[in-house]
Structures are given as structure tokens and as C-alpha cells.
Amino acid sequence: MGRGGKVRYAGVAVAVAAALLAGCESVPDKDRPAGGGGGSAAPDGRAVSPLDNPDGTEPGLAPVAGEADRAEAVDLIGKVTTKGRGPKTGYDRDEFGYAWMDTADGVPLARNGCDTRNDLLRRDGEKLRFRSGSDCVVVAMTLADPYTGTTIEWRKEQAAEVQVDHVVPLSYSWQMGASRWPEEKRQQLANDPLNLIPVEGRANSAKGDAGPATWLPPHKRIRCAYAVRFAQVAVKYELPVTAPDERAMLRQCEG
């Protein structure tokens, strides 16, 4: 199913005050070491390389490894167009539809009777437990977090320990041209599993609305994969990135 590359995981227990629905909206902290908590190495997860997961329906974000795969990654990133980042004037989360709507047309997993957030927890989580009487609402799971390389034993009582990251932040997309899109397209971007990854809440909060030039996942082994996923979203939605962001993405996969 995947091109390989393995992600190491270690145990973590992190309390995060960031709001779940706002997602990426705080100060970048790209120098924070991977894995906010300690712990022993965890078993390999089910993560799939983004090169083998172009629609985002498979779990996780496995490293891009090997000369051929890295060359493919560089070629994909080279297809992204660039422009300067515009103002944030007029941005509001509601411009992308209400959070985690199940009715966004044109994206996988939509209109299946389960909201987007729970779809993503089901996609990436293991040892899932659901609310009584539901096959949708996840109340507990084990998550192999690609951003930190740790394993999170998550319970809904500490909901903010796991947040669903928009790989291309909605505010970033607004500044790069989404402000002029029709509402339907913005709803697609906000709910497309290609653009969504459940991750450690603190890492997501640290990212804010940063592009790759100012924030990358603390777990260095998946930075090329992250750049690929950022590029996949940008290409799919014909969304430019800044020139510094494109250069940063290329650096992750050229080495």
C-alpha cells in the first residue's frame, strides 16, 4: 500500500489549551524537539507515503525515502506556482463553511453521515472506541502522530491533545487567493482529507498559519513527506505558495 519509510513513535501526554475548531492559529515554534513527552519506542504504524496516497484517504504521513521517490517529490513541488502572500483582511473561519461539515461536495468521505473531524480520527486512529450507540463519534484511540514521531493515547476528555491540522492553513490559503474563490471551493479545501491530518495539539498550535519556510514538523524524517502533501494540496486547488515556502519544500526533498 505504501512506498515505505517507517515512522518512530514514543509515548506522549500533552495538555493543550488551543481551541479544536480554530486549528492552525498561533505562534510558530519550529525548533521545539520532536515528541513533547518521553517514552520508549513504539511499534511501526500504518502510515502511507503521500506519493501513494494522492486523495488523502489512507492513514498518516510516512517518510519519503529513496532516490526515486525523492526525485518524484521534487518534480511535484516544482509544479507549484509562487506569488507573494497577500493581506489577511476579511479572513474568517466561517468563510470556509462551518467546522467539520459533512456536506462539502467534491471531496472523499463527504456525506457519509459522519463529520469531517471524526472521519479523520477513524482514518488515522487505531484501537478506536466509539460513543455508545455510534459508529462515528470517536471517544478514545491510539494515534501515531507524524508531526512529532510519538504515540498519543487519546481520550475525548482531553480532546485538545489531538487536533486536526489543515496542512495548507485556511488563513494561508485566504492570503494566497482563496479569498476570491467561490464558497463551495473553500468548503472543499477545509474538509478535504488530502489537506487534513490528526496530530499532537501542541504541534498544531505551534504551526499557526505558517508556511513551510517558517514551520516544519519537529519530526525531521517526515519533513519531505509534509512538503509533498503541502504541494499536493496546492496543485489540486491551483493555489500558489510563496517563493520562500517553495524553496523550503524543495530543500526537504533534495537532500
N, C-alpha and C positions, 0 to 999 in steps of 0.2 A: 504494500500500500504506500510506503514512503520511500524516499531516496536514502534514508538512513540518517546518520548523525544521532548521537544519544545525548540526552539532557540529564545532568546530575541534579538530584533533588536532596534537600536536607530539611529537617523539621523546622516549623516556624509557628509562632503565635504572636500576632501583631494586632493591636487595637488602633483603629483609625477613626478619626473624628470627621473625615471628609464625607460629604453627602453622596449617597449612592447615585442619584439620578444626575447630578451635575457632572460626574466623571472628571474629565481632564481639566481642572481649573485651578492650579496652584503653582507655586514657585518651583522651577526645575532644580534637580539635585543629582546631576548625573554622576557625581563622584561617590555616592553612597555605595559601600561594598555590597556585593550580592548576598542575599539571604539575611534579612533583618534579625533572625534568630539563629541560635546554634543548632546542633543536632548531627546525627550520623547520616551517612549517605543512604539515600532511598533507592528502591528498585527503579529500573528504567520505566518511563511512562509510555503512553500510546501516541505521543506527538508525531505529527506528519510534517514533512518538509513543505513549505509553501509552494515550491515548484511542482509538487504532486497534489496540490490542493487549491486549484485556481478558483474554485467557487466558495471556499471557506467552510464547507460542510463537514470536513474531517477535523478531529480534535488537535488542539495545541499548536506548537510552533517549534518544529525540530530544527537543529542546526543545518545549514547548507554546507556540505563538506565535499571535497574532491574538486579537482581542477575543472572537469567538465561542467559540474553544477555551478561552480563559481563563475565560469565564463558565461553560462546561461543567465545567471543573476545579473552580471554586469551588462549583458545585452538588453535585458528587460529594463534595468534602471536607465539605460541610455535612451529609451523611448519616451521617458518623461519629459515634458516641456517645462520651461522655467519662466518665472517673472517675479517682480517684486511683490512683497507682501503688502496688501492694502490695509486700510483702517478697519477697526473693529466696530465702527459706527453702525448701530442698528441691530447688532447681533443679540439674539435671544434664543435660548434652547428651544422654546416653543416654535420658532421658525422652522424646526425640523420635525414638527409633529410632537404629540405628547410622548413622554418617555416610554420606550419599550412597547410600542404599539404593535399589535399582531396583524394590522390591516394594511401595512405598506405593500403595495403591489410591486411585482417585478423582482423580488429577491427570494432566495431559498428560505424555507421554513415559515414563510408568512401564511396567515390564515389557516393555521393548524389547531386553533383553539388554545394556544399557549403563548404567553407574552414573550417578547424577544429575549429578555434577561434570562428567564427560566429555560428557554431553548438553548442558550449558550452554556448555562450551567450543566444541562443534560448532555450537551455535546462534549464538553471537556472534562466534566467531573467523573470520578469513579466512586464506587461504593455509595451510590445515590440512595438517599432516603427522601420520601415524598410526604407531604402533608396528608393526614388521614383522609381517605376518600378521593385523592387527587393523583393523577399520573403526570402532572405538570409542575406543581409548586415544589421545588427542591428545598428541604429544610436541613439537610446535612449531606456532606460529601467529602471526598478527598480530592484535592486539586493539585496537580503538578504545575506549578507556576513557572512559565517560561522566562518571565522578566527577571526573576531573582534566582532561579535554579533551586527552589525549595519546594517542599511539600507542605500544603496547608490542610489541616484537619478543620474543616469549616462547619460552623453551626449557625443557623439563622439568627440565633440570639446575639451573635456578634457579626451582624450582617456586613458591616463595613470592612471586615478583614479581607473580603473578596469584592472587587469592583470589576465591572465590565468596561474595558478600555476601548475607546474609539481610536484605532491605530492612527488614522488621519483625524485629528481632533476636529470637532464640529466648528469651533471658533476659527481654527486654522483654515478650514475649507471655506468658511464665510469670507475671510480676508483674501483668499485666493480665487474667488469668483462665484462661490455658491450663493452669495447674496443676490445674484441675478438669475439663479435657477428657478424653474417652477417648483412649487411646494412639493409636488409628487417626487421629484428627483431628490430633494433634500431629505424627504422621509425615507427614501430608499437608502441613501448613504448612512443615515442614522440607525438603520435596522438591518443592514446587510451583514450577514455573518462573516463575509470576507473582511470587513472592517472592525470586527469585534472579537476581543479576547478576554476571558476572565483572568484576572491577575491579582497579585497582592495589592491590597488597598493603598498601602503607603507608597509603593512604586508608582501606582497610577496617579496619586495625588502629587507626587514629586514631578511627574511629567508635565502636568498642567496642559497648556495648549501648544507646547513646544514642538518644533520640527526636529528632524534628526541631527541638525547642526548643533543644537543646544541640549538635546536629551537623547540618550540611548539606554536600552535596558542595562541594568547593572551586570547581568549575566553575560559576559563577553562572548561566549560561544554561540549565542543566538543572534548577535547583532546583524550579521549578514542576512539571516532569515527575516529579521524585523525590517531591514531595509527593503528586502524583496516584497514583503507584504505591503509596506507603505507604497511601493511602486505599483504593485498590482491594483491597489485601490485607485491611485492617481490615474493610471492608464484606463481602467474601466470607466471612470467617471469623467475622463478628459479634464482632469484637474491639474493645473500646474503646481510645481513646488518652487521654493526659492532656489537660486543658484547655489548658495552655501549648503542648503539641505541636500541637493542632488550630489554635490561633491562629497559630503559626509556619507551619503548612502553608498557611493562608489567605493570609497575608502574601506568600508566594512567588508566588501566582497572581492576587492582586487588583491588583498594581501595573501 
